[in-house]
């Protein structure tokens, strides 16, 4: 499980984006390393059916994993722009 400092719950899309790009908050990763991390079994686990820590069924992300990776790579390779903060 990710450290609390890396948690995204409750963050706006702009803040999530900023955290993902900030090496001091993303495990010291640059863009290439972020993509490498997204390809790990740890991240892919989110797309696997199963129960959470409280034995409730987990809901997988709405985007298929392979599509998620393509979008993430496109985002990084096109400059990793973030939405404007609200």
PDB file of N, CA, C and O in Angstrom:
ATOM      1  N   UNK A   1       0.842  -1.169   0.000  1.00  0.00           N
ATOM      2  CA  UNK A   1       0.000   0.000   0.000  1.00  0.00           C
ATOM      3  C   UNK A   1       0.892   1.239   0.000  1.00  0.00           C
ATOM      4  O   UNK A   1       1.959   1.267   0.613  1.00  0.00           O
ATOM      5  N   UNK A   2       0.419   2.255  -0.705  1.00  0.00           N
ATOM      6  CA  UNK A   2       1.193   3.496  -0.805  1.00  0.00           C
ATOM      7  C   UNK A   2       1.221   4.229   0.529  1.00  0.00           C
ATOM      8  O   UNK A   2       0.270   4.145   1.306  1.00  0.00           O
ATOM      9  N   UNK A   3       2.310   4.949   0.797  1.00  0.00           N
ATOM     10  CA  UNK A   3       2.352   5.768   2.008  1.00  0.00           C
ATOM     11  C   UNK A   3       1.246   6.821   1.965  1.00  0.00           C
ATOM     12  O   UNK A   3       0.801   7.212   0.886  1.00  0.00           O
ATOM     13  N   UNK A   4       0.806   7.278   3.131  1.00  0.00           N
ATOM     14  CA  UNK A   4      -0.249   8.285   3.187  1.00  0.00           C
ATOM     15  C   UNK A   4       0.104   9.528   2.387  1.00  0.00           C
ATOM     16  O   UNK A   4      -0.776  10.152   1.794  1.00  0.00           O
ATOM     17  N   UNK A   5       1.375   9.894   2.362  1.00  0.00           N
ATOM     18  CA  UNK A   5       1.805  11.077   1.613  1.00  0.00           C
ATOM     19  C   UNK A   5       1.522  10.936   0.121  1.00  0.00           C
ATOM     20  O   UNK A   5       1.429  11.938  -0.588  1.00  0.00           O
ATOM     21  N   UNK A   6       1.385   9.705  -0.360  1.00  0.00           N
ATOM     22  CA  UNK A   6       1.110   9.476  -1.771  1.00  0.00           C
ATOM     23  C   UNK A   6      -0.376   9.270  -2.027  1.00  0.00           C
ATOM     24  O   UNK A   6      -0.768   9.009  -3.164  1.00  0.00           O
ATOM     25  N   UNK A   7      -1.212   9.380  -0.998  1.00  0.00           N
ATOM     26  CA  UNK A   7      -2.643   9.167  -1.158  1.00  0.00           C
ATOM     27  C   UNK A   7      -3.290  10.227  -2.026  1.00  0.00           C
ATOM     28  O   UNK A   7      -2.923  11.400  -1.957  1.00  0.00           O
ATOM     29  N   UNK A   8      -4.255   9.820  -2.848  1.00  0.00           N
ATOM     30  CA  UNK A   8      -4.935  10.734  -3.757  1.00  0.00           C
ATOM     31  C   UNK A   8      -6.372  10.982  -3.351  1.00  0.00           C
ATOM     32  O   UNK A   8      -7.025  11.875  -3.890  1.00  0.00           O
ATOM     33  N   UNK A   9      -6.869  10.208  -2.414  1.00  0.00           N
ATOM     34  CA  UNK A   9      -8.277  10.330  -2.039  1.00  0.00           C
ATOM     35  C   UNK A   9      -8.580  11.749  -1.571  1.00  0.00           C
ATOM     36  O   UNK A   9      -7.869  12.301  -0.731  1.00  0.00           O
ATOM     37  N   UNK A  10      -9.635  12.328  -2.116  1.00  0.00           N
ATOM     38  CA  UNK A  10     -10.054  13.663  -1.733  1.00  0.00           C
ATOM     39  C   UNK A  10      -9.355  14.793  -2.468  1.00  0.00           C
ATOM     40  O   UNK A  10      -9.713  15.956  -2.282  1.00  0.00           O
ATOM     41  N   UNK A  11      -8.362  14.480  -3.300  1.00  0.00           N
ATOM     42  CA  UNK A  11      -7.653  15.524  -4.044  1.00  0.00           C
ATOM     43  C   UNK A  11      -8.405  15.870  -5.330  1.00  0.00           C
ATOM     44  O   UNK A  11      -9.037  15.010  -5.943  1.00  0.00           O
ATOM     45  N   UNK A  12      -8.327  17.122  -5.720  1.00  0.00           N
ATOM     46  CA  UNK A  12      -8.887  17.538  -7.004  1.00  0.00           C
ATOM     47  C   UNK A  12      -8.031  16.947  -8.127  1.00  0.00           C
ATOM     48  O   UNK A  12      -6.895  16.539  -7.885  1.00  0.00           O
ATOM     49  N   UNK A  13      -8.565  16.897  -9.352  1.00  0.00           N
ATOM     50  CA  UNK A  13      -7.734  16.421 -10.466  1.00  0.00           C
ATOM     51  C   UNK A  13      -6.435  17.214 -10.615  1.00  0.00           C
ATOM     52  O   UNK A  13      -5.392  16.635 -10.919  1.00  0.00           O
ATOM     53  N   UNK A  14      -6.485  18.524 -10.405  1.00  0.00           N
ATOM     54  CA  UNK A  14      -5.267  19.339 -10.525  1.00  0.00           C
ATOM     55  C   UNK A  14      -4.237  18.945  -9.473  1.00  0.00           C
ATOM     56  O   UNK A  14      -3.048  18.849  -9.777  1.00  0.00           O
ATOM     57  N   UNK A  15      -4.683  18.717  -8.243  1.00  0.00           N
ATOM     58  CA  UNK A  15      -3.748  18.318  -7.185  1.00  0.00           C
ATOM     59  C   UNK A  15      -3.214  16.911  -7.406  1.00  0.00           C
ATOM     60  O   UNK A  15      -2.038  16.650  -7.150  1.00  0.00           O
ATOM     61  N   UNK A  16      -4.064  15.994  -7.880  1.00  0.00           N
ATOM     62  CA  UNK A  16      -3.588  14.639  -8.185  1.00  0.00           C
ATOM     63  C   UNK A  16      -2.486  14.702  -9.229  1.00  0.00           C
ATOM     64  O   UNK A  16      -1.447  14.056  -9.097  1.00  0.00           O
ATOM     65  N   UNK A  17      -2.728  15.481 -10.252  1.00  0.00           N
ATOM     66  CA  UNK A  17      -1.745  15.628 -11.326  1.00  0.00           C
ATOM     67  C   UNK A  17      -0.435  16.198 -10.785  1.00  0.00           C
ATOM     68  O   UNK A  17       0.644  15.690 -11.089  1.00  0.00           O
ATOM     69  N   UNK A  18      -0.539  17.252  -9.985  1.00  0.00           N
ATOM     70  CA  UNK A  18       0.664  17.876  -9.417  1.00  0.00           C
ATOM     71  C   UNK A  18       1.435  16.895  -8.545  1.00  0.00           C
ATOM     72  O   UNK A  18       2.664  16.854  -8.600  1.00  0.00           O
ATOM     73  N   UNK A  19       0.731  16.109  -7.744  1.00  0.00           N
ATOM     74  CA  UNK A  19       1.395  15.118  -6.890  1.00  0.00           C
ATOM     75  C   UNK A  19       2.096  14.063  -7.739  1.00  0.00           C
ATOM     76  O   UNK A  19       3.219  13.660  -7.439  1.00  0.00           O
ATOM     77  N   UNK A  20       1.428  13.621  -8.797  1.00  0.00           N
ATOM     78  CA  UNK A  20       2.001  12.582  -9.648  1.00  0.00           C
ATOM     79  C   UNK A  20       3.288  13.051 -10.319  1.00  0.00           C
ATOM     80  O   UNK A  20       4.204  12.256 -10.529  1.00  0.00           O
ATOM     81  N   UNK A  21       3.362  14.336 -10.655  1.00  0.00           N
ATOM     82  CA  UNK A  21       4.541  14.882 -11.328  1.00  0.00           C
ATOM     83  C   UNK A  21       5.646  15.316 -10.377  1.00  0.00           C
ATOM     84  O   UNK A  21       6.786  15.494 -10.806  1.00  0.00           O
ATOM     85  N   UNK A  22       5.341  15.489  -9.108  1.00  0.00           N
ATOM     86  CA  UNK A  22       6.295  16.015  -8.121  1.00  0.00           C
ATOM     87  C   UNK A  22       7.118  14.872  -7.533  1.00  0.00           C
ATOM     88  O   UNK A  22       6.600  14.058  -6.769  1.00  0.00           O
ATOM     89  N   UNK A  23       8.394  14.814  -7.888  1.00  0.00           N
ATOM     90  CA  UNK A  23       9.259  13.723  -7.424  1.00  0.00           C
ATOM     91  C   UNK A  23       9.334  13.635  -5.906  1.00  0.00           C
ATOM     92  O   UNK A  23       9.569  12.555  -5.365  1.00  0.00           O
ATOM     93  N   UNK A  24       9.138  14.754  -5.207  1.00  0.00           N
ATOM     94  CA  UNK A  24       9.181  14.702  -3.740  1.00  0.00           C
ATOM     95  C   UNK A  24       7.937  14.034  -3.162  1.00  0.00           C
ATOM     96  O   UNK A  24       7.907  13.689  -1.981  1.00  0.00           O
ATOM     97  N   UNK A  25       6.911  13.852  -3.993  1.00  0.00           N
ATOM     98  CA  UNK A  25       5.675  13.221  -3.519  1.00  0.00           C
ATOM     99  C   UNK A  25       5.328  11.950  -4.280  1.00  0.00           C
ATOM    100  O   UNK A  25       4.310  11.325  -3.982  1.00  0.00           O
ATOM    101  N   UNK A  26       6.135  11.549  -5.246  1.00  0.00           N
ATOM    102  CA  UNK A  26       5.797  10.367  -6.042  1.00  0.00           C
ATOM    103  C   UNK A  26       6.851   9.269  -5.965  1.00  0.00           C
ATOM    104  O   UNK A  26       6.932   8.422  -6.854  1.00  0.00           O
ATOM    105  N   UNK A  27       7.642   9.280  -4.930  1.00  0.00           N
ATOM    106  CA  UNK A  27       8.673   8.256  -4.789  1.00  0.00           C
ATOM    107  C   UNK A  27       9.950   8.577  -5.549  1.00  0.00           C
ATOM    108  O   UNK A  27      10.745   7.679  -5.825  1.00  0.00           O
ATOM    109  N   UNK A  28      10.159   9.845  -5.891  1.00  0.00           N
ATOM    110  CA  UNK A  28      11.379  10.255  -6.582  1.00  0.00           C
ATOM    111  C   UNK A  28      11.392   9.935  -8.061  1.00  0.00           C
ATOM    112  O   UNK A  28      12.464   9.808  -8.653  1.00  0.00           O
ATOM    113  N   UNK A  29      10.224   9.802  -8.674  1.00  0.00           N
ATOM    114  CA  UNK A  29      10.149   9.368 -10.072  1.00  0.00           C
ATOM    115  C   UNK A  29      10.058  10.539 -11.049  1.00  0.00           C
ATOM    116  O   UNK A  29       9.361  11.523 -10.800  1.00  0.00           O
ATOM    117  N   UNK A  30      10.782  10.411 -12.176  1.00  0.00           N
ATOM    118  CA  UNK A  30      10.583  11.315 -13.305  1.00  0.00           C
ATOM    119  C   UNK A  30       9.488  10.700 -14.183  1.00  0.00           C
ATOM    120  O   UNK A  30       8.922   9.668 -13.824  1.00  0.00           O
ATOM    121  N   UNK A  31       9.185  11.320 -15.324  1.00  0.00           N
ATOM    122  CA  UNK A  31       8.103  10.823 -16.171  1.00  0.00           C
ATOM    123  C   UNK A  31       8.274   9.380 -16.598  1.00  0.00           C
ATOM    124  O   UNK A  31       7.329   8.596 -16.513  1.00  0.00           O
ATOM    125  N   UNK A  32       9.462   9.014 -17.057  1.00  0.00           N
ATOM    126  CA  UNK A  32       9.720   7.637 -17.481  1.00  0.00           C
ATOM    127  C   UNK A  32       9.541   6.665 -16.326  1.00  0.00           C
ATOM    128  O   UNK A  32       8.965   5.591 -16.497  1.00  0.00           O
ATOM    129  N   UNK A  33      10.030   7.036 -15.163  1.00  0.00           N
ATOM    130  CA  UNK A  33       9.904   6.166 -13.991  1.00  0.00           C
ATOM    131  C   UNK A  33       8.453   6.060 -13.523  1.00  0.00           C
ATOM    132  O   UNK A  33       8.050   5.024 -12.994  1.00  0.00           O
ATOM    133  N   UNK A  34       7.664   7.123 -13.713  1.00  0.00           N
ATOM    134  CA  UNK A  34       6.231   7.040 -13.385  1.00  0.00           C
ATOM    135  C   UNK A  34       5.580   5.977 -14.265  1.00  0.00           C
ATOM    136  O   UNK A  34       4.823   5.141 -13.772  1.00  0.00           O
ATOM    137  N   UNK A  35       5.871   6.004 -15.563  1.00  0.00           N
ATOM    138  CA  UNK A  35       5.302   5.003 -16.474  1.00  0.00           C
ATOM    139  C   UNK A  35       5.767   3.607 -16.079  1.00  0.00           C
ATOM    140  O   UNK A  35       4.967   2.672 -16.059  1.00  0.00           O
ATOM    141  N   UNK A  36       7.043   3.456 -15.766  1.00  0.00           N
ATOM    142  CA  UNK A  36       7.546   2.147 -15.322  1.00  0.00           C
ATOM    143  C   UNK A  36       6.786   1.675 -14.089  1.00  0.00           C
ATOM    144  O   UNK A  36       6.439   0.499 -13.985  1.00  0.00           O
ATOM    145  N   UNK A  37       6.529   2.581 -13.161  1.00  0.00           N
ATOM    146  CA  UNK A  37       5.779   2.233 -11.951  1.00  0.00           C
ATOM    147  C   UNK A  37       4.349   1.807 -12.299  1.00  0.00           C
ATOM    148  O   UNK A  37       3.826   0.851 -11.726  1.00  0.00           O
ATOM    149  N   UNK A  38       3.725   2.514 -13.233  1.00  0.00           N
ATOM    150  CA  UNK A  38       2.350   2.179 -13.613  1.00  0.00           C
ATOM    151  C   UNK A  38       2.253   0.798 -14.247  1.00  0.00           C
ATOM    152  O   UNK A  38       1.173   0.209 -14.293  1.00  0.00           O
ATOM    153  N   UNK A  39       3.371   0.281 -14.735  1.00  0.00           N
ATOM    154  CA  UNK A  39       3.401  -1.044 -15.359  1.00  0.00           C
ATOM    155  C   UNK A  39       3.682  -2.165 -14.361  1.00  0.00           C
ATOM    156  O   UNK A  39       3.765  -3.329 -14.754  1.00  0.00           O
ATOM    157  N   UNK A  40       3.828  -1.838 -13.085  1.00  0.00           N
ATOM    158  CA  UNK A  40       4.137  -2.864 -12.086  1.00  0.00           C
ATOM    159  C   UNK A  40       2.887  -3.638 -11.676  1.00  0.00           C
ATOM    160  O   UNK A  40       1.760  -3.182 -11.865  1.00  0.00           O
ATOM    161  N   UNK A  41       3.118  -4.811 -11.113  1.00  0.00           N
ATOM    162  CA  UNK A  41       2.018  -5.634 -10.606  1.00  0.00           C
ATOM    163  C   UNK A  41       1.256  -4.918  -9.498  1.00  0.00           C
ATOM    164  O   UNK A  41       0.052  -5.116  -9.343  1.00  0.00           O
ATOM    165  N   UNK A  42       1.949  -4.091  -8.733  1.00  0.00           N
ATOM    166  CA  UNK A  42       1.297  -3.354  -7.651  1.00  0.00           C
ATOM    167  C   UNK A  42       0.194  -2.454  -8.195  1.00  0.00           C
ATOM    168  O   UNK A  42      -0.909  -2.432  -7.649  1.00  0.00           O
ATOM    169  N   UNK A  43       0.473  -1.716  -9.258  1.00  0.00           N
ATOM    170  CA  UNK A  43      -0.535  -0.835  -9.852  1.00  0.00           C
ATOM    171  C   UNK A  43      -1.581  -1.660 -10.602  1.00  0.00           C
ATOM    172  O   UNK A  43      -2.775  -1.382 -10.493  1.00  0.00           O
ATOM    173  N   UNK A  44      -1.156  -2.658 -11.352  1.00  0.00           N
ATOM    174  CA  UNK A  44      -2.096  -3.497 -12.110  1.00  0.00           C
ATOM    175  C   UNK A  44      -3.095  -4.197 -11.195  1.00  0.00           C
ATOM    176  O   UNK A  44      -4.191  -4.546 -11.633  1.00  0.00           O
ATOM    177  N   UNK A  45      -2.736  -4.405  -9.942  1.00  0.00           N
ATOM    178  CA  UNK A  45      -3.623  -5.056  -8.974  1.00  0.00           C
ATOM    179  C   UNK A  45      -4.967  -4.338  -8.872  1.00  0.00           C
ATOM    180  O   UNK A  45      -5.986  -4.977  -8.609  1.00  0.00           O
ATOM    181  N   UNK A  46      -4.986  -3.025  -9.075  1.00  0.00           N
ATOM    182  CA  UNK A  46      -6.235  -2.259  -8.977  1.00  0.00           C
ATOM    183  C   UNK A  46      -7.279  -2.766  -9.969  1.00  0.00           C
ATOM    184  O   UNK A  46      -8.476  -2.588  -9.744  1.00  0.00           O
ATOM    185  N   UNK A  47      -6.850  -3.388 -11.052  1.00  0.00           N
ATOM    186  CA  UNK A  47      -7.773  -3.882 -12.070  1.00  0.00           C
ATOM    187  C   UNK A  47      -8.163  -5.341 -11.834  1.00  0.00           C
ATOM    188  O   UNK A  47      -8.899  -5.916 -12.637  1.00  0.00           O
ATOM    189  N   UNK A  48      -7.689  -5.940 -10.762  1.00  0.00           N
ATOM    190  CA  UNK A  48      -8.007  -7.335 -10.466  1.00  0.00           C
ATOM    191  C   UNK A  48      -9.204  -7.405  -9.528  1.00  0.00           C
ATOM    192  O   UNK A  48      -9.261  -6.660  -8.549  1.00  0.00           O
ATOM    193  N   UNK A  49     -10.169  -8.294  -9.812  1.00  0.00           N
ATOM    194  CA  UNK A  49     -11.307  -8.408  -8.905  1.00  0.00           C
ATOM    195  C   UNK A  49     -10.866  -8.939  -7.547  1.00  0.00           C
ATOM    196  O   UNK A  49      -9.838  -9.607  -7.433  1.00  0.00           O
ATOM    197  N   UNK A  50     -11.632  -8.643  -6.551  1.00  0.00           N
ATOM    198  CA  UNK A  50     -11.330  -9.113  -5.203  1.00  0.00           C
ATOM    199  C   UNK A  50     -11.971  -8.217  -4.169  1.00  0.00           C
ATOM    200  O   UNK A  50     -12.786  -7.352  -4.490  1.00  0.00           O
ATOM    201  N   UNK A  51     -11.596  -8.433  -2.934  1.00  0.00           N
ATOM    202  CA  UNK A  51     -12.159  -7.682  -1.817  1.00  0.00           C
ATOM    203  C   UNK A  51     -11.123  -6.725  -1.247  1.00  0.00           C
ATOM    204  O   UNK A  51      -9.917  -6.941  -1.367  1.00  0.00           O
ATOM    205  N   UNK A  52     -11.623  -5.658  -0.621  1.00  0.00           N
ATOM    206  CA  UNK A  52     -10.732  -4.718   0.048  1.00  0.00           C
ATOM    207  C   UNK A  52     -10.406  -5.231   1.450  1.00  0.00           C
ATOM    208  O   UNK A  52     -10.780  -6.347   1.808  1.00  0.00           O
ATOM    209  N   UNK A  53      -9.719  -4.428   2.229  1.00  0.00           N
ATOM    210  CA  UNK A  53      -9.293  -4.840   3.571  1.00  0.00           C
ATOM    211  C   UNK A  53     -10.470  -5.114   4.501  1.00  0.00           C
ATOM    212  O   UNK A  53     -10.318  -5.803   5.510  1.00  0.00           O
ATOM    213  N   UNK A  54     -11.632  -4.582   4.167  1.00  0.00           N
ATOM    214  CA  UNK A  54     -12.836  -4.806   4.991  1.00  0.00           C
ATOM    215  C   UNK A  54     -13.752  -5.865   4.379  1.00  0.00           C
ATOM    216  O   UNK A  54     -14.925  -5.968   4.738  1.00  0.00           O
ATOM    217  N   UNK A  55     -13.201  -6.649   3.453  1.00  0.00           N
ATOM    218  CA  UNK A  55     -13.927  -7.726   2.779  1.00  0.00           C
ATOM    219  C   UNK A  55     -15.105  -7.238   1.951  1.00  0.00           C
ATOM    220  O   UNK A  55     -16.092  -7.954   1.785  1.00  0.00           O
ATOM    221  N   UNK A  56     -15.001  -6.023   1.432  1.00  0.00           N
ATOM    222  CA  UNK A  56     -16.015  -5.498   0.514  1.00  0.00           C
ATOM    223  C   UNK A  56     -15.471  -5.631  -0.904  1.00  0.00           C
ATOM    224  O   UNK A  56     -14.274  -5.454  -1.126  1.00  0.00           O
ATOM    225  N   UNK A  57     -16.335  -5.940  -1.860  1.00  0.00           N
ATOM    226  CA  UNK A  57     -15.853  -6.044  -3.242  1.00  0.00           C
ATOM    227  C   UNK A  57     -15.260  -4.719  -3.711  1.00  0.00           C
ATOM    228  O   UNK A  57     -15.842  -3.653  -3.510  1.00  0.00           O
ATOM    229  N   UNK A  58     -14.097  -4.810  -4.339  1.00  0.00           N
ATOM    230  CA  UNK A  58     -13.462  -3.625  -4.899  1.00  0.00           C
ATOM    231  C   UNK A  58     -14.036  -3.357  -6.288  1.00  0.00           C
ATOM    232  O   UNK A  58     -14.385  -4.287  -7.016  1.00  0.00           O
ATOM    233  N   UNK A  59     -14.127  -2.108  -6.639  1.00  0.00           N
ATOM    234  CA  UNK A  59     -14.572  -1.718  -7.969  1.00  0.00           C
ATOM    235  C   UNK A  59     -13.341  -1.349  -8.786  1.00  0.00           C
ATOM    236  O   UNK A  59     -12.589  -0.453  -8.400  1.00  0.00           O
ATOM    237  N   UNK A  60     -13.125  -2.031  -9.916  1.00  0.00           N
ATOM    238  CA  UNK A  60     -11.952  -1.686 -10.721  1.00  0.00           C
ATOM    239  C   UNK A  60     -12.131  -0.310 -11.364  1.00  0.00           C
ATOM    240  O   UNK A  60     -13.257   0.168 -11.500  1.00  0.00           O
ATOM    241  N   UNK A  61     -11.042   0.318 -11.753  1.00  0.00           N
ATOM    242  CA  UNK A  61     -11.135   1.600 -12.450  1.00  0.00           C
ATOM    243  C   UNK A  61     -11.989   1.467 -13.715  1.00  0.00           C
ATOM    244  O   UNK A  61     -12.076   0.380 -14.287  1.00  0.00           O
ATOM    245  N   UNK A  62     -12.618   2.555 -14.155  1.00  0.00           N
ATOM    246  CA  UNK A  62     -13.526   2.483 -15.306  1.00  0.00           C
ATOM    247  C   UNK A  62     -12.829   2.337 -16.659  1.00  0.00           C
ATOM    248  O   UNK A  62     -13.483   2.050 -17.662  1.00  0.00           O
ATOM    249  N   UNK A  63     -11.517   2.530 -16.696  1.00  0.00           N
ATOM    250  CA  UNK A  63     -10.758   2.432 -17.947  1.00  0.00           C
ATOM    251  C   UNK A  63      -9.965   1.132 -17.926  1.00  0.00           C
ATOM    252  O   UNK A  63      -9.301   0.847 -16.929  1.00  0.00           O
ATOM    253  N   UNK A  64     -10.009   0.329 -18.998  1.00  0.00           N
ATOM    254  CA  UNK A  64      -9.193  -0.888 -19.031  1.00  0.00           C
ATOM    255  C   UNK A  64      -7.712  -0.557 -18.821  1.00  0.00           C
ATOM    256  O   UNK A  64      -7.240   0.506 -19.224  1.00  0.00           O
ATOM    257  N   UNK A  65      -6.993  -1.481 -18.188  1.00  0.00           N
ATOM    258  CA  UNK A  65      -5.594  -1.252 -17.819  1.00  0.00           C
ATOM    259  C   UNK A  65      -4.724  -0.891 -19.017  1.00  0.00           C
ATOM    260  O   UNK A  65      -3.939   0.055 -18.942  1.00  0.00           O
ATOM    261  N   UNK A  66      -4.848  -1.630 -20.125  1.00  0.00           N
ATOM    262  CA  UNK A  66      -3.993  -1.335 -21.280  1.00  0.00           C
ATOM    263  C   UNK A  66      -4.290   0.050 -21.852  1.00  0.00           C
ATOM    264  O   UNK A  66      -3.376   0.735 -22.312  1.00  0.00           O
ATOM    265  N   UNK A  67      -5.542   0.464 -21.830  1.00  0.00           N
ATOM    266  CA  UNK A  67      -5.899   1.811 -22.290  1.00  0.00           C
ATOM    267  C   UNK A  67      -5.346   2.869 -21.328  1.00  0.00           C
ATOM    268  O   UNK A  67      -4.868   3.919 -21.759  1.00  0.00           O
ATOM    269  N   UNK A  68      -5.416   2.585 -20.032  1.00  0.00           N
ATOM    270  CA  UNK A  68      -4.851   3.478 -19.015  1.00  0.00           C
ATOM    271  C   UNK A  68      -3.364   3.716 -19.274  1.00  0.00           C
ATOM    272  O   UNK A  68      -2.897   4.854 -19.229  1.00  0.00           O
ATOM    273  N   UNK A  69      -2.623   2.639 -19.545  1.00  0.00           N
ATOM    274  CA  UNK A  69      -1.184   2.779 -19.812  1.00  0.00           C
ATOM    275  C   UNK A  69      -0.925   3.620 -21.061  1.00  0.00           C
ATOM    276  O   UNK A  69      -0.030   4.465 -21.061  1.00  0.00           O
ATOM    277  N   UNK A  70      -1.697   3.397 -22.119  1.00  0.00           N
ATOM    278  CA  UNK A  70      -1.524   4.181 -23.345  1.00  0.00           C
ATOM    279  C   UNK A  70      -1.780   5.661 -23.086  1.00  0.00           C
ATOM    280  O   UNK A  70      -1.032   6.518 -23.555  1.00  0.00           O
ATOM    281  N   UNK A  71      -2.842   5.955 -22.335  1.00  0.00           N
ATOM    282  CA  UNK A  71      -3.172   7.350 -22.021  1.00  0.00           C
ATOM    283  C   UNK A  71      -2.075   7.972 -21.158  1.00  0.00           C
ATOM    284  O   UNK A  71      -1.681   9.116 -21.382  1.00  0.00           O
ATOM    285  N   UNK A  72      -1.586   7.225 -20.177  1.00  0.00           N
ATOM    286  CA  UNK A  72      -0.531   7.742 -19.298  1.00  0.00           C
ATOM    287  C   UNK A  72       0.743   8.024 -20.089  1.00  0.00           C
ATOM    288  O   UNK A  72       1.383   9.056 -19.887  1.00  0.00           O
ATOM    289  N   UNK A  73       1.110   7.120 -20.983  1.00  0.00           N
ATOM    290  CA  UNK A  73       2.302   7.332 -21.809  1.00  0.00           C
ATOM    291  C   UNK A  73       2.119   8.546 -22.720  1.00  0.00           C
ATOM    292  O   UNK A  73       3.046   9.340 -22.885  1.00  0.00           O
ATOM    293  N   UNK A  74       0.942   8.695 -23.308  1.00  0.00           N
ATOM    294  CA  UNK A  74       0.664   9.860 -24.149  1.00  0.00           C
ATOM    295  C   UNK A  74       0.766  11.139 -23.329  1.00  0.00           C
ATOM    296  O   UNK A  74       1.331  12.131 -23.789  1.00  0.00           O
ATOM    297  N   UNK A  75       0.223  11.120 -22.120  1.00  0.00           N
ATOM    298  CA  UNK A  75       0.274  12.289 -21.235  1.00  0.00           C
ATOM    299  C   UNK A  75       1.728  12.673 -20.926  1.00  0.00           C
ATOM    300  O   UNK A  75       2.103  13.838 -21.057  1.00  0.00           O
ATOM    301  N   UNK A  76       2.533  11.703 -20.521  1.00  0.00           N
ATOM    302  CA  UNK A  76       3.944  11.977 -20.202  1.00  0.00           C
ATOM    303  C   UNK A  76       4.686  12.466 -21.444  1.00  0.00           C
ATOM    304  O   UNK A  76       5.417  13.455 -21.385  1.00  0.00           O
ATOM    305  N   UNK A  77       4.497  11.775 -22.563  1.00  0.00           N
ATOM    306  CA  UNK A  77       5.236  12.106 -23.786  1.00  0.00           C
ATOM    307  C   UNK A  77       4.813  13.432 -24.413  1.00  0.00           C
ATOM    308  O   UNK A  77       5.535  13.985 -25.243  1.00  0.00           O
ATOM    309  N   UNK A  78       3.641  13.947 -24.018  1.00  0.00           N
ATOM    310  CA  UNK A  78       3.182  15.227 -24.571  1.00  0.00           C
ATOM    311  C   UNK A  78       3.376  16.383 -23.590  1.00  0.00           C
ATOM    312  O   UNK A  78       2.824  17.466 -23.788  1.00  0.00           O
ATOM    313  N   UNK A  79       4.158  16.156 -22.534  1.00  0.00           N
ATOM    314  CA  UNK A  79       4.491  17.243 -21.615  1.00  0.00           C
ATOM    315  C   UNK A  79       3.838  17.186 -20.254  1.00  0.00           C
ATOM    316  O   UNK A  79       4.123  18.029 -19.403  1.00  0.00           O
ATOM    317  N   UNK A  80       2.969  16.217 -20.021  1.00  0.00           N
ATOM    318  CA  UNK A  80       2.347  15.999 -18.701  1.00  0.00           C
ATOM    319  C   UNK A  80       1.646  17.247 -18.164  1.00  0.00           C
ATOM    320  O   UNK A  80       1.859  17.651 -17.021  1.00  0.00           O
ATOM    321  N   UNK A  81       0.810  17.846 -19.005  1.00  0.00           N
ATOM    322  CA  UNK A  81       0.057  19.031 -18.576  1.00  0.00           C
ATOM    323  C   UNK A  81      -0.966  18.655 -17.509  1.00  0.00           C
ATOM    324  O   UNK A  81      -1.532  17.562 -17.528  1.00  0.00           O
ATOM    325  N   UNK A  82      -1.188  19.569 -16.589  1.00  0.00           N
ATOM    326  CA  UNK A  82      -2.185  19.383 -15.528  1.00  0.00           C
ATOM    327  C   UNK A  82      -3.335  20.360 -15.731  1.00  0.00           C
ATOM    328  O   UNK A  82      -3.142  21.439 -16.292  1.00  0.00           O
ATOM    329  N   UNK A  83      -4.538  19.987 -15.274  1.00  0.00           N
ATOM    330  CA  UNK A  83      -5.651  20.936 -15.342  1.00  0.00           C
ATOM    331  C   UNK A  83      -5.410  22.113 -14.405  1.00  0.00           C
ATOM    332  O   UNK A  83      -4.652  22.010 -13.441  1.00  0.00           O
ATOM    333  N   UNK A  84      -6.052  23.211 -14.695  1.00  0.00           N
ATOM    334  CA  UNK A  84      -5.962  24.391 -13.831  1.00  0.00           C
ATOM    335  C   UNK A  84      -6.631  24.085 -12.496  1.00  0.00           C
ATOM    336  O   UNK A  84      -7.670  23.426 -12.466  1.00  0.00           O
ATOM    337  N   UNK A  85      -6.050  24.555 -11.388  1.00  0.00           N
ATOM    338  CA  UNK A  85      -6.703  24.357 -10.084  1.00  0.00           C
ATOM    339  C   UNK A  85      -8.031  25.111 -10.048  1.00  0.00           C
ATOM    340  O   UNK A  85      -8.196  26.150 -10.687  1.00  0.00           O
ATOM    341  N   UNK A  86      -8.957  24.564  -9.293  1.00  0.00           N
ATOM    342  CA  UNK A  86     -10.275  25.224  -9.157  1.00  0.00           C
ATOM    343  C   UNK A  86     -10.204  26.350  -8.172  1.00  0.00           C
ATOM    344  O   UNK A  86     -11.208  27.019  -7.926  1.00  0.00           O
TER     345      UNK A  86
END
